[in-house]
């Protein structure tokens, strides 16, 4: 769903208007632009009708979209912090580590890499680590990225895997086999794909966005 469609749907749901209803715009006491189908909410000196939904989408950005962008922008920094902490717990310096990033696409189960947080995370790690490789089953190549579609190649001998994109293939990874293939069993899960308790039980050092230390 595009942002344009999302904005229109959100607006219709929030106002519960019919296609023939009149929409008004006004600024509240703080100067924030508002839209409503309730004429009683609009100050008498601001009773101006909205001509089209295009005006809504170009002048209003829902807070949920703003917050999502902020979270997405901060994710690479937070993921690097979690990776560094987990490595340190295992007495491994960042410049000694071999790291695999799982997922390069921005959208799960797709090859859409626009605005992907994997790119800045890769860039911030590649010059500091012994090796950084990215696995993505949908993205075949990306300029300047050490990328593979072979999951075994990506995981074997690594000190840490950092899950960036919630591709369906990653939810079926066997944790016991994964541990055996890695040099150091560390998981940093940015998308809540793995079960933290199961991972720790198998013997992983586990970090997850929003769930603290395991």
C-alpha positions in Angstrom: 0.0 0.0 0.0 1.4 3.4 -1.0 1.6 6.3 1.4 -1.0 8.1 -0.7 -3.5 5.3 -0.3 -2.7 4.9 3.4 -3.3 8.6 4.1 -6.7 8.5 2.4 -7.7 5.3 4.2 -6.6 6.7 7.6 -8.5 9.9 7.0 -11.7 8.1 5.9 -11.6 5.8 8.9 -10.9 8.7 11.4 -13.7 10.9 10.1 -16.2 8.2 9.0 -17.5 10.3 6.1 -19.4 9.4 3.0 -18.2 10.2 -0.4 -20.6 13.2 -0.5 -19.6 14.6 2.9 -17.9 18.0 3.0 -14.4 18.2 4.6 -13.2 21.4 6.3 -9.7 22.5 7.2 -8.6 24.8 10.0 -5.8 25.6 12.3 -6.1 24.9 16.0 -4.9 27.1 18.9 -1.3 25.9 18.4 -1.4 26.5 14.7 -1.6 22.8 13.7 -3.5 22.2 10.5 -6.6 20.0 11.1 -9.2 18.3 8.9 -12.7 17.4 10.0 -16.2 16.7 8.6 -17.8 18.3 11.7 -18.5 21.9 10.9 -19.1 22.7 14.6 -15.4 22.0 15.3 -14.3 24.7 12.9 -13.9 28.4 14.0 -16.3 30.6 12.1 -13.6 32.6 10.5 -11.8 29.5 9.1 -14.6 27.6 7.4 -12.8 26.6 4.3 -13.6 23.4 2.4 -11.0 20.9 1.3 -11.0 20.5 -2.5 -9.5 17.1 -2.7 -7.7 14.3 -0.8 -4.5 15.4 -2.6 -4.6 18.5 -0.4 -4.7 16.2 2.7 -1.8 14.0 1.6 0.4 17.0 0.7 -0.2 19.0 3.9 -0.6 16.4 6.6 1.8 13.6 7.6 0.4 11.2 10.2 2.5 11.0 13.4 2.7 7.2 12.9 4.7 7.8 9.6 7.0 10.3 11.3 7.7 8.0 14.2 8.3 5.0 11.8 10.9 7.1 9.9 12.7 8.1 13.1 12.8 4.5 14.3 14.1 3.3 10.9 16.8 6.0 10.8 18.0 5.1 14.3 17.9 1.3 13.8 21.4 1.0 12.3 23.0 2.8 15.2 21.2 0.8 17.8 22.0 -2.5 16.0 25.7 -1.7 15.9 25.5 -1.0 19.7 23.9 -4.3 20.3 26.4 -6.1 18.1 29.4 -4.5 19.9 27.9 -5.3 23.3 27.3 -8.9 22.5 30.8 -9.3 21.0 32.4 -7.7 24.0 30.5 -10.2 26.3 32.3 -12.9 24.4 35.7 -11.1 24.6 35.7 -10.3 20.9 36.7 -6.9 19.6 34.8 -5.5 16.7 37.9 -5.5 14.4 38.3 -9.2 15.0 34.7 -10.1 14.2 33.1 -11.8 11.2 29.5 -10.7 10.9 26.6 -11.7 8.8 23.7 -9.4 8.2 20.5 -11.3 7.3 18.4 -9.3 4.9 19.2 -6.3 2.8 15.8 -5.4 1.3 13.7 -2.8 3.1 10.5 -4.7 2.7 10.2 -8.3 3.9 9.9 -11.0 1.2 10.8 -8.6 -1.6 13.8 -7.2 -3.4 12.9 -3.5 -2.7 16.1 -2.0 -1.2 14.9 1.7 -1.2 15.6 3.3 2.2 16.9 0.0 3.7 18.5 0.3 7.1 20.8 -2.5 6.1 22.9 -0.1 4.0 24.0 2.3 6.7 24.5 -0.6 9.1 26.7 -2.3 6.6 28.6 0.9 5.9 29.2 1.5 9.6 30.5 -2.1 10.2 32.5 -2.9 7.1 35.5 -0.7 7.8 35.7 -1.8 11.5 35.1 -5.5 11.3 37.3 -8.3 10.0 34.5 -9.4 7.6 30.9 -8.4 6.9 28.7 -10.3 4.5 25.0 -9.7 3.7 22.5 -12.5 2.9 19.3 -11.8 1.1 17.3 -14.4 -0.9 15.6 -11.8 -3.0 18.4 -9.2 -3.7 20.8 -10.7 -6.2 23.4 -7.9 -6.3 24.0 -4.4 -4.9 26.9 -2.2 -5.8 29.5 -2.0 -3.1 27.9 -4.7 -0.9 29.4 -8.1 -0.1 26.2 -9.9 -0.9 25.2 -13.5 -1.2 22.0 -15.5 -1.7 23.7 -18.6 -0.2 22.6 -18.8 3.4 25.2 -21.4 4.4 28.0 -19.2 3.0 26.7 -16.3 5.0 26.4 -18.1 8.3 29.4 -20.4 8.4 32.3 -19.3 10.6 30.6 -16.1 11.8 30.8 -14.6 15.2 27.5 -12.8 15.0 24.4 -12.7 12.9 22.3 -9.6 12.8 18.8 -10.0 11.4 17.7 -6.8 9.6 14.9 -7.9 7.3 12.0 -10.2 8.3 12.2 -12.5 5.3 10.1 -15.7 5.7 13.2 -17.9 5.2 14.8 -16.7 8.4 11.9 -17.9 10.6 12.7 -21.5 9.7 16.4 -21.4 10.7 17.3 -24.3 13.0 19.1 -22.8 16.0 21.0 -25.9 16.9 22.4 -26.2 13.3 23.0 -22.5 13.3 25.1 -22.6 16.4 27.2 -25.5 15.1 28.0 -23.6 11.9 29.1 -20.4 13.6 32.4 -19.6 15.2 30.8 -17.7 18.1 27.0 -18.1 18.8 25.7 -14.5 18.8 22.3 -13.4 17.5 21.2 -9.8 17.3 17.6 -9.8 16.2 16.3 -6.5 14.8 12.9 -7.9 13.8 11.8 -10.2 16.6 12.0 -13.3 14.4 13.8 -15.6 16.9 12.6 -16.8 20.2 15.0 -15.3 22.8 14.4 -18.1 25.4 15.0 -20.8 22.9 18.1 -19.1 21.5 19.6 -18.7 25.0 18.7 -22.3 25.9 20.6 -23.5 22.8 23.6 -21.5 23.9 23.5 -18.2 22.1 24.3 -14.7 23.4 21.1 -12.9 22.4 20.3 -9.3 21.8 17.0 -8.1 20.4 15.6 -4.7 19.7 13.2 -3.7 22.4 13.7 -6.8 24.6 17.0 -6.1 26.5 19.8 -8.4 27.3 19.4 -12.2 27.3 
